[in-house]
Amino acid sequence: MRRLLRLTALMPAIPFLISCQDNPEQANAAESQTPGALSAGAQELIAEAVASIHEGDFYHRIGVLAHDSLGGRDTPSPGLEMAAAWAAEEFAGMGLEPGGDDGSFIQRWEYSPRRGSEEETVAVKVPNVVGFLPGSDPALRDEWVVFTAHFDHVSGPPDETGDAIYNGADDNASGTAAVMELAEAFSMLPTAPRRSIAFVLVSGEEKGLLGARHFARGASLPQDVMVADINADMVSMNWPDSIFVFGRDLSTLGSTLDRVIEAHPEVNVSIMENRWPQLPLLRMSDQFAFIQEGIPGIFFFSGLHDNLHSPNDELDAVDCDKAARVTRLMFHFGYEVAQAGERPTWTEAGREMLAEMGIG
């Protein structure tokens, strides 16, 4: 899937080892049914799309986003703008439809920086990046599955070596690369899934889920047509064959994911139980902005580590093979959600949480 990264004019400081790979030839349309009912030919095409998600792509894409020249991608910053422009160009090259402002892939939202308790007088417009893949089923294409990842990071004081660039390779260049890999893999399918899919890279997560909240409140799509948010935040560290998934108990997304994991042992990814029950991790990433709007959400997460929010979160520390396998699992999961005859629904635990928040 290694597409030529057209960054020469945008970020000349970044070296690349690039290769190009053509999309597979168009074939007969896949039936609009669940994956288990697909023809052998359709399953083969899906397998080819999944196989395009691989370690080398993650090394390239994380390397772009976590490069020193982007300065850590704080919200707002020149590096954040550079990352958004690159991601928008990538989405365009995949053949996605623009889902941002004025027919573009960039969606701007207003951010008011704060210093202490006083708000700055001048707000700035910062970017999300939004690409759309329309669905294939006339009865379901007006419903949307949303994949999200935040592409911003943080800034901070220099460490003991003098390094003051908080590169954010795992947090969250890895999740951003995952959504971009998903976008390219889904765009390879000769026939899109039944439901439409939105691929959304948000900024302002580190400031309080702000970019995700802007999107979840209907900036591009009406809230009632968004059936689920599948969020990737830090998917490339810690245990090589395991991932944490938060929000599984809140909706039928959890049972769907369980079925997908059982059906796809080849991805070699299992789910670990929460090791930090004292922390409100469900509320600390972008899927929670969707849950707060009554939209089921789920969160793929590789866990906390010592490199978090430091200059040590760099490319050489991440596990790109793990990130690729987690993303293949996310593809199968997202495909199942997009193909299902019924949209996800809240469980009793989910309804209780919504009631506690005064939602619904």
LOBA-176558 format. One record per residue (C-alpha): residue number from 1; residue in three letters; x, y, z. Coordinates in nm, 4 decimals. Layout:
{node NUM, "Ala", {X, Y, Z}} ...
This chain:
{node 1, "Met", {0.0000, 0.0000, 0.0000}} {node 2, "Arg", {0.2994, 0.2271, -0.0036}} {node 3, "Arg", {0.1761, 0.5233, -0.1994}} {node 4, "Leu", {0.4182, 0.7944, -0.3029}} {node 5, "Leu", {0.4052, 1.0521, -0.0232}} {node 6, "Arg", {0.3917, 1.3850, -0.2010}} {node 7, "Leu", {0.5696, 1.5858, 0.0630}} {node 8, "Thr", {0.8599, 1.7376, -0.1298}} {node 9, "Ala", {0.7099, 2.0841, -0.1399}} {node 10, "Leu", {0.5355, 2.0567, 0.1931}} {node 11, "Met", {0.8102, 1.9234, 0.4206}} {node 12, "Pro", {1.1468, 1.9112, 0.2419}} {node 13, "Ala", {1.3309, 1.8219, 0.5600}} {node 14, "Ile", {1.1810, 1.4725, 0.5812}} {node 15, "Pro", {1.3646, 1.1873, 0.4038}} {node 16, "Phe", {1.1593, 0.8994, 0.2688}} {node 17, "Leu", {1.2062, 0.5516, 0.1382}} {node 18, "Ile", {0.9067, 0.5295, -0.0904}} {node 19, "Ser", {0.7615, 0.2632, -0.3086}} {node 20, "Cys", {0.4432, 0.2644, -0.5135}} {node 21, "Gln", {0.1890, -0.0078, -0.5341}} {node 22, "Asp", {-0.1027, -0.0111, -0.7749}} {node 23, "Asn", {-0.4515, -0.0831, -0.6550}} {node 24, "Pro", {-0.5852, -0.4287, -0.7424}} {node 25, "Glu", {-0.7841, -0.4616, -1.0638}} {node 26, "Gln", {-1.1521, -0.3972, -1.0411}} {node 27, "Ala", {-1.3561, -0.7145, -1.0027}} {node 28, "Asn", {-1.7172, -0.8188, -0.9684}} {node 29, "Ala", {-1.9087, -0.6299, -0.7011}} {node 30, "Ala", {-1.9312, -0.7930, -0.3611}} {node 31, "Glu", {-2.2743, -0.8823, -0.2359}} {node 32, "Ser", {-2.4253, -0.6400, 0.0190}} {node 33, "Gln", {-2.4426, -0.8967, 0.2971}} {node 34, "Thr", {-2.2557, -0.9826, 0.6122}} {node 35, "Pro", {-1.8930, -1.0979, 0.5671}} {node 36, "Gly", {-1.9821, -1.4588, 0.6365}} {node 37, "Ala", {-2.2253, -1.4599, 0.3418}} {node 38, "Leu", {-1.9881, -1.3054, 0.0874}} {node 39, "Ser", {-1.8830, -1.4963, -0.2194}} {node 40, "Ala", {-1.5354, -1.6479, -0.2336}} {node 41, "Gly", {-1.4318, -1.3799, -0.4825}} {node 42, "Ala", {-1.5528, -1.0996, -0.2588}} {node 43, "Gln", {-1.3757, -1.2482, 0.0422}} {node 44, "Glu", {-1.0545, -1.2647, -0.1602}} {node 45, "Leu", {-1.0824, -0.8940, -0.2446}} {node 46, "Ile", {-1.1378, -0.8114, 0.1222}} {node 47, "Ala", {-0.8343, -1.0204, 0.2140}} {node 48, "Glu", {-0.6248, -0.8264, -0.0385}} {node 49, "Ala", {-0.7378, -0.4974, 0.1138}} {node 50, "Val", {-0.6552, -0.6195, 0.4638}} {node 51, "Ala", {-0.3134, -0.7439, 0.3510}} {node 52, "Ser", {-0.2335, -0.3940, 0.2259}} {node 53, "Ile", {-0.2189, -0.2796, 0.5910}} {node 54, "His", {0.1379, -0.3593, 0.6828}} {node 55, "Glu", {0.4311, -0.2667, 0.9002}} {node 56, "Gly", {0.6223, -0.0694, 0.6364}} {node 57, "Asp", {0.3330, 0.1710, 0.5837}} {node 58, "Phe", {0.3206, 0.2439, 0.9548}} {node 59, "Tyr", {0.6914, 0.3114, 0.9639}} {node 60, "His", {0.6500, 0.5684, 0.6843}} {node 61, "Arg", {0.3374, 0.7370, 0.8147}} {node 62, "Ile", {0.4413, 0.7519, 1.1788}} {node 63, "Gly", {0.7788, 0.8770, 1.0572}} {node 64, "Val", {0.6125, 1.1645, 0.8758}} {node 65, "Leu", {0.3903, 1.2686, 1.1643}} {node 66, "Ala", {0.6509, 1.2250, 1.4389}} {node 67, "His", {0.9358, 1.3916, 1.2494}} {node 68, "Asp", {1.1200, 1.6706, 1.4308}} {node 69, "Ser", {1.0248, 1.9180, 1.1577}} {node 70, "Leu", {0.6610, 1.9071, 1.2755}} {node 71, "Gly", {0.7665, 2.0148, 1.6235}} {node 72, "Gly", {0.5237, 1.7889, 1.8103}} {node 73, "Arg", {0.1938, 1.8954, 1.6430}} {node 74, "Asp", {0.0550, 2.0953, 1.9346}} {node 75, "Thr", {-0.2848, 2.2633, 1.8932}} {node 76, "Pro", {-0.2348, 2.5176, 1.7427}} {node 77, "Ser", {0.1047, 2.5076, 1.5701}} {node 78, "Pro", {0.2661, 2.5200, 1.2250}} {node 79, "Gly", {0.3441, 2.1486, 1.2600}} {node 80, "Leu", {-0.0243, 2.0698, 1.3129}} {node 81, "Glu", {-0.1071, 2.2591, 0.9934}} {node 82, "Met", {0.1640, 2.0733, 0.8013}} {node 83, "Ala", {0.0325, 1.7393, 0.9238}} {node 84, "Ala", {-0.3236, 1.8315, 0.8257}} {node 85, "Ala", {-0.2193, 1.9408, 0.4764}} {node 86, "Trp", {-0.0284, 1.6165, 0.4222}} {node 87, "Ala", {-0.3145, 1.3994, 0.5495}} {node 88, "Ala", {-0.5645, 1.5851, 0.3291}} {node 89, "Glu", {-0.3457, 1.5222, 0.0255}} {node 90, "Glu", {-0.3216, 1.1555, 0.1164}} {node 91, "Phe", {-0.7006, 1.1265, 0.1488}} {node 92, "Ala", {-0.7424, 1.2889, -0.1903}} {node 93, "Gly", {-0.4960, 1.0425, -0.3434}} {node 94, "Met", {-0.6986, 0.7525, -0.2051}} {node 95, "Gly", {-1.0053, 0.8716, -0.3921}} {node 96, "Leu", {-1.2068, 0.9639, -0.0827}} {node 97, "Glu", {-1.4679, 1.2359, -0.1050}} {node 98, "Pro", {-1.3914, 1.5540, 0.0921}} {node 99, "Gly", {-1.5923, 1.5936, 0.4123}} {node 100, "Gly", {-1.4556, 1.9233, 0.5365}} {node 101, "Asp", {-1.5356, 2.2865, 0.4712}} {node 102, "Asp", {-1.6180, 2.4261, 0.1259}} {node 103, "Gly", {-1.5584, 2.1022, -0.0608}} {node 104, "Ser", {-1.2182, 2.0379, 0.0985}} {node 105, "Phe", {-1.0793, 1.7747, 0.3330}} {node 106, "Ile", {-1.0001, 2.0363, 0.5983}} {node 107, "Gln", {-1.2618, 2.1183, 0.8588}} {node 108, "Arg", {-1.1846, 2.4203, 1.0770}} {node 109, "Trp", {-1.3031, 2.4749, 1.4312}} {node 110, "Glu", {-1.2425, 2.7646, 1.6662}} {node 111, "Tyr", {-0.9933, 2.7265, 1.9455}} {node 112, "Ser", {-0.9393, 2.9880, 2.2134}} {node 113, "Pro", {-0.5987, 2.9423, 2.3806}} {node 114, "Arg", {-0.5897, 2.9999, 2.7533}} {node 115, "Arg", {-0.3130, 3.1261, 2.9747}} {node 116, "Gly", {-0.3847, 3.0678, 3.3377}} {node 117, "Ser", {-0.7442, 3.1672, 3.4028}} {node 118, "Glu", {-0.7622, 3.4353, 3.1332}} {node 119, "Glu", {-0.8776, 3.3601, 2.7833}} {node 120, "Glu", {-0.6893, 3.5060, 2.4893}} {node 121, "Thr", {-0.8878, 3.7674, 2.2983}} {node 122, "Val", {-0.8082, 3.6204, 1.9564}} {node 123, "Ala", {-0.9357, 3.2710, 1.8745}} {node 124, "Val", {-0.7691, 3.0657, 1.6031}} {node 125, "Lys", {-0.9177, 2.8247, 1.3510}} {node 126, "Val", {-0.7508, 2.4840, 1.3715}} {node 127, "Pro", {-0.7921, 2.1801, 1.1451}} {node 128, "Asn", {-0.9622, 1.8458, 1.1472}} {node 129, "Val", {-0.9178, 1.6310, 0.8357}} {node 130, "Val", {-1.2272, 1.4510, 0.7043}} {node 131, "Gly", {-1.2638, 1.2010, 0.4187}} {node 132, "Phe", {-1.5801, 1.0180, 0.3132}} {node 133, "Leu", {-1.6378, 0.6791, 0.1485}} {node 134, "Pro", {-2.0035, 0.6548, 0.0406}} {node 135, "Gly", {-2.1784, 0.3259, 0.1077}} {node 136, "Ser", {-2.3105, 0.0891, -0.1547}} {node 137, "Asp", {-2.6545, -0.0020, -0.0182}} {node 138, "Pro", {-2.9293, 0.2508, -0.1052}} {node 139, "Ala", {-3.1136, 0.1535, 0.2131}} {node 140, "Leu", {-2.8133, 0.2055, 0.4431}} {node 141, "Arg", {-2.5742, 0.4471, 0.2732}} {node 142, "Asp", {-2.7222, 0.7417, 0.4618}} {node 143, "Glu", {-2.5936, 0.5869, 0.7857}} {node 144, "Trp", {-2.2282, 0.6369, 0.8752}} {node 145, "Val", {-1.9576, 0.4493, 1.0620}} {node 146, "Val", {-1.6912, 0.6931, 1.1837}} {node 147, "Phe", {-1.3241, 0.6079, 1.2342}} {node 148, "Thr", {-1.1375, 0.8661, 1.4420}} {node 149, "Ala", {-0.7863, 0.9379, 1.5675}} {node 150, "His", {-0.6332, 1.2559, 1.7018}} {node 151, "Phe", {-0.3264, 1.3814, 1.5167}} {node 152, "Asp", {-0.2300, 1.6545, 1.7614}} {node 153, "His", {0.0162, 1.6121, 2.0458}} {node 154, "Val", {0.1686, 1.8337, 2.3145}} {node 155, "Ser", {0.4623, 2.0614, 2.3805}} {node 156, "Gly", {0.6687, 2.0895, 2.6973}} {node 157, "Pro", {1.0021, 2.1711, 2.8561}} {node 158, "Pro", {1.3251, 2.0119, 2.7289}} {node 159, "Asp", {1.4433, 1.6888, 2.8851}} {node 160, "Glu", {1.7844, 1.6355, 3.0417}} {node 161, "Thr", {1.9416, 1.6054, 2.6947}} {node 162, "Gly", {1.7934, 1.9347, 2.5783}} {node 163, "Asp", {1.5354, 1.7687, 2.3508}} {node 164, "Ala", {1.2220, 1.9836, 2.3562}} {node 165, "Ile", {1.0293, 1.8148, 2.0724}} {node 166, "Tyr", {0.7475, 1.5926, 2.1939}} {node 167, "Asn", {0.7196, 1.3860, 1.8748}} {node 168, "Gly", {0.4108, 1.1850, 1.9682}} {node 169, "Ala", {0.4908, 0.8717, 1.7693}} {node 170, "Asp", {0.2637, 0.6401, 1.9666}} {node 171, "Asp", {0.0462, 0.9290, 2.0906}} {node 172, "Asn", {-0.1002, 0.9562, 1.8418}} {node 173, "Ala", {0.0831, 0.9280, 1.5137}} {node 174, "Ser", {0.0151, 0.5550, 1.5466}} {node 175, "Gly", {-0.3628, 0.5971, 1.5659}} {node 176, "Thr", {-0.3568, 0.8575, 1.2894}} {node 177, "Ala", {-0.1611, 0.6182, 1.0678}} {node 178, "Ala", {-0.4140, 0.3459, 1.1540}} {node 179, "Val", {-0.7073, 0.5549, 1.0295}} {node 180, "Met", {-0.5154, 0.6464, 0.7144}} {node 181, "Glu", {-0.4347, 0.2794, 0.6527}} {node 182, "Leu", {-0.8003, 0.1936, 0.7057}} {node 183, "Ala", {-0.9058, 0.4629, 0.4618}} {node 184, "Glu", {-0.6740, 0.3312, 0.1939}} {node 185, "Ala", {-0.7697, -0.0324, 0.2517}} {node 186, "Phe", {-1.1435, 0.0392, 0.2362}} {node 187, "Ser", {-1.0939, 0.2515, -0.0748}} {node 188, "Met", {-0.9353, -0.0492, -0.2482}} {node 189, "Leu", {-1.2586, -0.2487, -0.2327}} {node 190, "Pro", {-1.4377, -0.2617, -0.5688}} {node 191, "Thr", {-1.7660, -0.2265, -0.3806}} {node 192, "Ala", {-1.7824, -0.0199, -0.0652}} {node 193, "Pro", {-1.9524, -0.1568, 0.2469}} {node 194, "Arg", {-2.3278, -0.1081, 0.2786}} {node 195, "Arg", {-2.3008, 0.1889, 0.5147}} {node 196, "Ser", {-2.0909, 0.4946, 0.4419}} {node 197, "Ile", {-1.7657, 0.5480, 0.6308}} {node 198, "Ala", {-1.6112, 0.8726, 0.7567}} {node 199, "Phe", {-1.2374, 0.8836, 0.8256}} {node 200, "Val", {-1.1793, 1.1689, 1.0683}} {node 201, "Leu", {-0.8455, 1.2963, 1.2006}} {node 202, "Val", {-0.9071, 1.5419, 1.4808}} {node 203, "Ser", {-0.6979, 1.8028, 1.6560}} {node 204, "Gly", {-0.7423, 1.9408, 2.0059}} {node 205, "Glu", {-0.7709, 1.6023, 2.1761}} {node 206, "Glu", {-0.4948, 1.6978, 2.4149}} {node 207, "Lys", {-0.6893, 2.0168, 2.4982}} {node 208, "Gly", {-1.0051, 1.8281, 2.5935}} {node 209, "Leu", {-1.1431, 1.6289, 2.2943}} {node 210, "Leu", {-1.2288, 1.9588, 2.1243}} {node 211, "Gly", {-1.1901, 1.8649, 1.7574}} {node 212, "Ala", {-1.3843, 1.5423, 1.8067}} {node 213, "Arg", {-1.6573, 1.7298, 1.9886}} {node 214, "His", {-1.6875, 1.9705, 1.6951}} {node 215, "Phe", {-1.7370, 1.6799, 1.4540}} {node 216, "Ala", {-1.9650, 1.4773, 1.6839}} {node 217, "Arg", {-2.1975, 1.7748, 1.7228}} {node 218, "Gly", {-2.2814, 1.7680, 1.3546}} {node 219, "Ala", {-2.0176, 1.9760, 1.1763}} {node 220, "Ser", {-2.0144, 1.7422, 0.8744}} {node 221, "Leu", {-2.2894, 1.4866, 0.9371}} {node 222, "Pro", {-2.6192, 1.4980, 1.1272}} {node 223, "Gln", {-2.5825, 1.3263, 1.4614}} {node 224, "Asp", {-2.8646, 1.0802, 1.3997}} {node 225, "Val", {-2.6929, 0.9275, 1.0943}} {node 226, "Met", {-2.3686, 0.8440, 1.2792}} {node 227, "Val", {-2.4184, 0.4878, 1.4058}} {node 228, "Ala", {-2.0780, 0.4330, 1.5729}} {node 229, "Asp", {-1.7383, 0.5825, 1.6390}} {node 230, "Ile", {-1.4340, 0.3528, 1.6286}} {node 231, "Asn", {-1.1376, 0.5365, 1.7771}} {node 232, "Ala", {-0.7647, 0.4573, 1.7644}} {node 233, "Asp", {-0.5469, 0.6285, 2.0248}} {node 234, "Met", {-0.1974, 0.4860, 2.0879}} {node 235, "Val", {-0.1921, 0.1434, 1.9188}} {node 236, "Ser", {0.1800, 0.0691, 1.8827}} {node 237, "Met", {0.3368, 0.0033, 2.2246}} {node 238, "Asn", {0.3574, -0.2468, 2.5116}} {node 239, "Trp", {0.2422, -0.6102, 2.4757}} {node 240, "Pro", {0.2934, -0.7125, 2.1116}} {node 241, "Asp", {-0.0151, -0.9296, 2.0731}} {node 242, "Ser", {-0.2667, -0.7562, 2.2994}} {node 243, "Ile", {-0.4757, -0.4400, 2.3017}} {node 244, "Phe", {-0.7152, -0.2703, 2.5417}} {node 245, "Val", {-1.0601, -0.1839, 2.4079}} {node 246, "Phe", {-1.2711, 0.0517, 2.6181}} {node 247, "Gly", {-1.6464, 0.0894, 2.5745}} {node 248, "Arg", {-1.7102, -0.2742, 2.4824}} {node 249, "Asp", {-1.9692, -0.3164, 2.7565}} {node 250, "Leu", {-2.1682, -0.0061, 2.6633}} {node 251, "Ser", {-2.3164, -0.1147, 2.3303}} {node 252, "Thr", {-2.3521, -0.4067, 2.0930}} {node 253, "Leu", {-2.0218, -0.2961, 1.9395}} {node 254, "Gly", {-1.8632, -0.5125, 2.2106}} {node 255, "Ser", {-2.0351, -0.8341, 2.1098}} {node 256, "Thr", {-1.9650, -0.7577, 1.7448}} {node 257, "Leu", {-1.5960, -0.7167, 1.8223}} {node 258, "Asp", {-1.5927, -1.0459, 2.0133}} {node 259, "Arg", {-1.7324, -1.2255, 1.7085}} {node 260, "Val", {-1.4794, -1.0612, 1.4790}} {node 261, "Ile", {-1.1849, -1.1590, 1.6993}} {node 262, "Glu", {-1.3077, -1.5192, 1.7061}} {node 263, "Ala", {-1.3470, -1.5194, 1.3269}} {node 264, "His", {-1.0011, -1.3725, 1.2593}} {node 265, "Pro", {-0.7364, -1.5445, 1.4725}} {node 266, "Glu", {-0.4835, -1.4711, 1.1987}} {node 267, "Val", {-0.4467, -1.1099, 1.3153}} {node 268, "Asn", {-0.3056, -1.2463, 1.6438}} {node 269, "Val", {-0.4503, -0.9735, 1.8644}} {node 270, "Ser", {-0.6310, -1.0437, 2.1913}} {node 271, "Ile", {-0.8042, -0.8047, 2.4309}} {node 272, "Met", {-0.6546, -0.7418, 2.7744}} {node 273, "Glu", {-0.8502, -0.6424, 3.0811}} {node 274, "Asn", {-0.8071, -0.2863, 3.2055}} {node 275, "Arg", {-0.4858, -0.2472, 3.4079}} {node 276, "Trp", {-0.5661, 0.1058, 3.5218}} {node 277, "Pro", {-0.9164, 0.0870, 3.6730}} {node 278, "Gln", {-0.8395, 0.3910, 3.8869}} {node 279, "Leu", {-0.8195, 0.6110, 3.5752}} {node 280, "Pro", {-1.1222, 0.7294, 3.3705}} {node 281, "Leu", {-0.9617, 0.6120, 3.0451}} {node 282, "Leu", {-1.2939, 0.5810, 2.8604}} {node 283, "Arg", {-1.3434, 0.9554, 2.9036}} {node 284, "Met", {-0.9903, 1.0485, 2.7993}} {node 285, "Ser", {-1.0037, 0.9978, 2.4219}} {node 286, "Asp", {-1.2153, 1.1086, 2.1315}} {node 287, "Gln", {-1.4806, 0.8351, 2.1274}} {node 288, "Phe", {-1.6154, 0.9882, 2.4480}} {node 289, "Ala", {-1.7107, 1.3050, 2.2584}} {node 290, "Phe", {-1.9404, 1.0839, 2.0486}} {node 291, "Ile", {-2.0753, 0.8934, 2.3498}} {node 292, "Gln", {-2.1645, 1.2292, 2.5063}} {node 293, "Glu", {-2.3807, 1.2958, 2.1998}} {node 294, "Gly", {-2.5573, 0.9602, 2.2272}} {node 295, "Ile", {-2.3485, 0.7867, 1.9581}} {node 296, "Pro", {-2.1981, 0.4478, 2.0526}} {node 297, "Gly", {-1.8197, 0.4564, 2.0634}} {node 298, "Ile", {-1.5290, 0.2198, 2.1254}} {node 299, "Phe", {-1.1601, 0.2894, 2.1871}} {node 300, "Phe", {-0.8547, 0.0814, 2.0807}} {node 301, "Phe", {-0.5562, 0.1553, 2.3070}} {node 302, "Ser", {-0.2194, -0.0137, 2.3645}} {node 303, "Gly", {-0.1767, 0.1196, 2.7165}} {node 304, "Leu", {0.0183, 0.3717, 2.9192}} {node 305, "His", {0.3988, 0.3825, 2.9106}} {node 306, "Asp", {0.6938, 0.5901, 3.0282}} {node 307, "Asn", {0.7387, 0.7656, 2.6930}} {node 308, "Leu", {0.3932, 0.9229, 2.7094}} {node 309, "His", {0.3967, 1.3034, 2.6707}} {node 310, "Ser", {0.7733, 1.3216, 2.6577}} {node 311, "Pro", {1.0455, 1.3722, 2.3947}} {node 312, "Asn", {1.1056, 0.9947, 2.4082}} {node 313, "Asp", {0.7840, 0.9098, 2.2205}} {node 314, "Glu", {0.9699, 0.8655, 1.8930}} {node 315, "Leu", {0.9574, 0.6396, 1.5885}} {node 316, "Asp", {1.2299, 0.4027, 1.7042}} {node 317, "Ala", {1.0303, 0.3147, 2.0171}} {node 318, "Val", {0.7060, 0.1995, 1.8546}} {node 319, "Asp", {0.6021, -0.1453, 1.7340}} {node 320, "Cys", {0.4828, -0.0976, 1.3769}} {node 321, "Asp", {0.4012, -0.4667, 1.3339}} {node 322, "Lys", {0.1633, -0.4524, 1.6291}} {node 323, "Ala", {0.0030, -0.1347, 1.4934}} {node 324, "Ala", {-0.0568, -0.3033, 1.1579}} {node 325, "Arg", {-0.2175, -0.6109, 1.3150}} {node 326, "Val", {-0.4416, -0.4019, 1.5409}} {node 327, "Thr", {-0.5482, -0.2040, 1.2356}} {node 328, "Arg", {-0.6312, -0.5201, 1.0428}} {node 329, "Leu", {-0.8564, -0.6156, 1.3337}} {node 330, "Met", {-1.0135, -0.2699, 1.3193}} {node 331, "Phe", {-1.0776, -0.3181, 0.9460}} {node 332, "His", {-1.2637, -0.6462, 0.9996}} {node 333, "Phe", {-1.4558, -0.4907, 1.2880}} {node 334, "Gly", {-1.5472, -0.1741, 1.0987}} {node 335, "Tyr", {-1.6492, -0.3771, 0.7941}} {node 336, "Glu", {-1.8808, -0.5888, 1.0088}} {node 337, "Val", {-2.0424, -0.2788, 1.1617}} {node 338, "Ala", {-2.0815, -0.1181, 0.8189}} {node 339, "Gln", {-2.2361, -0.4348, 0.6698}} {node 340, "Ala", {-2.4761, -0.5254, 0.9496}} {node 341, "Gly", {-2.8473, -0.5004, 0.8869}} {node 342, "Glu", {-2.9039, -0.3233, 1.2191}} {node 343, "Arg", {-2.7148, -0.0316, 1.3672}} {node 344, "Pro", {-2.5415, -0.0751, 1.7056}} {node 345, "Thr", {-2.7570, -0.0295, 2.0148}} {node 346, "Trp", {-2.6803, 0.0554, 2.3767}} {node 347, "Thr", {-2.6604, -0.2172, 2.6394}} {node 348, "Glu", {-2.8102, -0.1755, 2.9849}} {node 349, "Ala", {-2.4686, -0.0563, 3.1093}} {node 350, "Gly", {-2.4571, 0.1984, 2.8306}} {node 351, "Arg", {-2.8086, 0.3240, 2.9004}} {node 352, "Glu", {-2.7249, 0.3613, 3.2690}} {node 353, "Met", {-2.4138, 0.5647, 3.1890}} {node 354, "Leu", {-2.6070, 0.7893, 2.9513}} {node 355, "Ala", {-2.8734, 0.8426, 3.2167}} {node 356, "Glu", {-2.6085, 0.9384, 3.4701}} {node 357, "Met", {-2.4790, 1.1978, 3.2235}} {node 358, "Gly", {-2.8303, 1.3256, 3.1537}} {node 359, "Ile", {-2.8293, 1.2018, 2.7934}} {node 360, "Gly", {-3.1248, 1.0429, 2.6211}} 
